[in-house]
Amino acid sequence: MKNIPERKNIVNSHGYTLIEATIIAAVISILFIISVKGLYIAKANTDLYRTACQLEAILKNCQSLAMYTGNYYKIDFYPFLTGIAFMRKMK
């Protein structure tokens, strides 16, 4: 029986193939999309919490002013003016 010479490895083992690089790019882009969506949700929750705290402060301020002066007050909200609220004495 003749000795069959071993075949030398033709593929260079010092880099990545095109398929491997494509799969890595796809995984990284999917993780990026998921993280960006999470950031949008976190920002929306933060904005909601901040607005709720501002509303609570406005209501408490109006309540304390009404109790101090003995008058009734009305709060007008204008969301189109960057969320400005005005307190005025009711007649």
Residue pairs with C-beta under 8 A, 6 or more apart in sequence:
16 24
51 83
54 83
58 75
58 85
58 87
59 75
61 87
62 73
62 75
62 87
65 73
65 87
66 72
66 73
71 89
71 90
72 89
72 90
73 87
73 88
73 89
73 90
74 87
74 88
74 89
74 90
75 85
75 86
75 87
76 85
76 86
76 87
76 88
77 83
77 84
77 85
78 84
78 85
78 86
